[in-house]
Amino acid sequence: MDFWQVLPVAVALVFIIEGMLPFISPHRWRNMLAMANQMEDRVIRNIGLGSMVFGIVLLYLVH
């Protein structure tokens, strides 16, 4: 498969996965956003970095 065929599928999966929590439990999602609003930028950046590294490692293992 070509990169341009896989990219929209990957983006669609991200939207599906990201939409699951607010659909299943809007109250917990709202609480999570309130908690994230109180975090320092450094903490949010570290969480984002950890998520990206996890994704890269998972992609490497799957591929």
Backbone as CSV, one residue per row, in Angstrom:
resi,resn,N_x,N_y,N_z,CA_x,CA_y,CA_z,C_x,C_y,C_z
1,MET,0.826,-1.183,0.000,0.000,0.000,0.000,0.869,1.245,0.000
2,ASP,0.370,2.256,-0.605,1.041,3.538,-0.718,0.822,4.366,0.560
3,PHE,1.763,5.244,0.873,1.669,6.103,2.054,0.380,6.909,2.051
4,TRP,0.009,7.446,0.901,-1.169,8.297,0.804,-2.471,7.512,0.937
5,GLN,-2.410,6.192,0.841,-3.580,5.358,1.103,-3.690,5.024,2.590
6,VAL,-2.549,4.888,3.239,-2.529,4.505,4.650,-2.779,5.708,5.564
7,LEU,-2.296,6.878,5.175,-2.418,8.064,6.022,-3.862,8.387,6.393
8,PRO,-4.812,8.435,5.449,-6.193,8.724,5.862,-6.781,7.660,6.788
9,VAL,-6.394,6.420,6.609,-6.863,5.352,7.493,-6.322,5.581,8.906
10,ALA,-5.050,5.921,9.011,-4.445,6.171,10.319,-5.103,7.365,11.004
11,VAL,-5.344,8.427,10.266,-5.991,9.609,10.838,-7.415,9.276,11.284
12,ALA,-8.136,8.500,10.480,-9.494,8.100,10.851,-9.485,7.279,12.140
13,LEU,-8.511,6.372,12.283,-8.417,5.576,13.508,-8.123,6.450,14.721
14,VAL,-7.297,7.472,14.548,-7.017,8.394,15.653,-8.304,9.082,16.095
15,PHE,-9.098,9.562,15.126,-10.360,10.215,15.471,-11.320,9.257,16.168
16,ILE,-11.379,8.027,15.718,-12.267,7.034,16.336,-11.845,6.767,17.776
17,ILE,-10.553,6.541,17.981,-10.051,6.236,19.326,-10.204,7.446,20.245
18,GLU,-9.889,8.637,19.738,-10.019,9.849,20.555,-11.479,10.135,20.911
19,GLY,-12.410,9.735,20.068,-13.816,9.997,20.328,-14.482,8.999,21.247
20,MET,-13.798,7.915,21.548,-14.415,6.871,22.371,-14.679,7.337,23.808
21,LEU,-13.721,7.993,24.449,-13.901,8.386,25.853,-15.034,9.388,26.032
22,PRO,-15.088,10.483,25.235,-16.229,11.392,25.441,-17.575,10.744,25.118
23,PHE,-17.589,9.766,24.216,-18.840,9.085,23.899,-19.263,8.146,25.028
24,ILE,-18.297,7.387,25.551,-18.609,6.386,26.578,-18.862,7.040,27.935
25,SER,-18.024,8.013,28.297,-18.142,8.619,29.628,-17.841,10.119,29.555
26,PRO,-18.839,10.917,29.172,-18.594,12.363,29.054,-18.203,13.020,30.379
27,HIS,-18.714,12.495,31.490,-18.379,13.078,32.794,-16.883,12.905,33.106
28,ARG,-16.361,11.709,32.900,-14.931,11.474,33.152,-14.069,12.289,32.187
29,TRP,-14.514,12.427,30.938,-13.771,13.202,29.945,-13.695,14.665,30.374
30,ARG,-14.819,15.197,30.859,-14.858,16.583,31.328,-13.936,16.761,32.534
31,ASN,-13.938,15.785,33.442,-13.036,15.855,34.607,-11.582,15.794,34.182
32,MET,-11.279,14.965,33.184,-9.906,14.852,32.688,-9.443,16.175,32.075
33,LEU,-10.328,16.835,31.336,-9.972,18.131,30.760,-9.745,19.183,31.842
34,ALA,-10.564,19.159,32.885,-10.378,20.100,33.994,-9.046,19.849,34.695
35,MET,-8.686,18.567,34.862,-7.411,18.230,35.492,-6.240,18.660,34.598
36,ALA,-6.381,18.467,33.294,-5.318,18.873,32.365,-5.155,20.384,32.369
37,ASN,-6.238,21.105,32.572,-6.178,22.561,32.613,-5.363,23.056,33.806
38,GLN,-5.287,22.272,34.862,-4.552,22.664,36.065,-3.083,22.226,36.028
39,MET,-2.713,21.392,35.054,-1.328,20.909,34.960,-0.417,21.986,34.389
40,GLU,0.854,21.898,34.764,1.849,22.793,34.201,2.174,22.353,32.770
41,ASP,2.655,23.300,31.963,3.003,22.999,30.572,4.053,21.897,30.485
42,ARG,4.994,21.894,31.409,6.064,20.895,31.408,5.492,19.486,31.529
43,VAL,4.515,19.314,32.393,3.898,17.997,32.601,3.164,17.557,31.336
44,ILE,2.430,18.475,30.725,1.689,18.148,29.504,2.655,17.793,28.380
45,ARG,3.765,18.531,28.279,4.770,18.216,27.252,5.368,16.826,27.479
46,ASN,5.653,16.486,28.740,6.211,15.168,29.042,5.219,14.052,28.694
47,ILE,3.953,14.272,28.960,2.935,13.286,28.593,2.881,13.138,27.076
48,GLY,2.912,14.248,26.358,2.910,14.201,24.900,4.135,13.496,24.348
49,LEU,5.295,13.774,24.923,6.522,13.116,24.491,6.443,11.615,24.740
50,GLY,5.970,11.233,25.921,5.829,9.808,26.227,4.869,9.111,25.270
51,SER,3.798,9.788,24.921,2.828,9.230,23.984,3.449,9.048,22.601
52,MET,4.209,10.029,22.149,4.858,9.925,20.836,5.888,8.803,20.813
53,VAL,6.692,8.698,21.868,7.706,7.637,21.941,7.029,6.266,21.960
54,PHE,5.966,6.137,22.735,5.223,4.874,22.770,4.686,4.528,21.382
55,GLY,4.149,5.517,20.686,3.632,5.288,19.343,4.714,4.868,18.367
56,ILE,5.878,5.488,18.453,6.991,5.133,17.571,7.460,3.706,17.850
57,VAL,7.584,3.358,19.126,8.016,1.999,19.481,6.977,0.987,19.021
58,LEU,5.708,1.275,19.234,4.656,0.356,18.799,4.641,0.217,17.285
59,LEU,4.818,1.302,16.582,4.879,1.246,15.118,6.067,0.432,14.652
60,TYR,7.203,0.588,15.313,8.396,-0.190,14.968,8.155,-1.679,15.197
61,LEU,7.543,-2.030,16.328,7.297,-3.436,16.637,6.277,-4.065,15.672
62,VAL,5.269,-3.309,15.277,4.249,-3.831,14.386,4.773,-3.957,12.966
63,HIS,5.564,-2.998,12.574,6.078,-2.997,11.192,7.253,-3.936,11.102
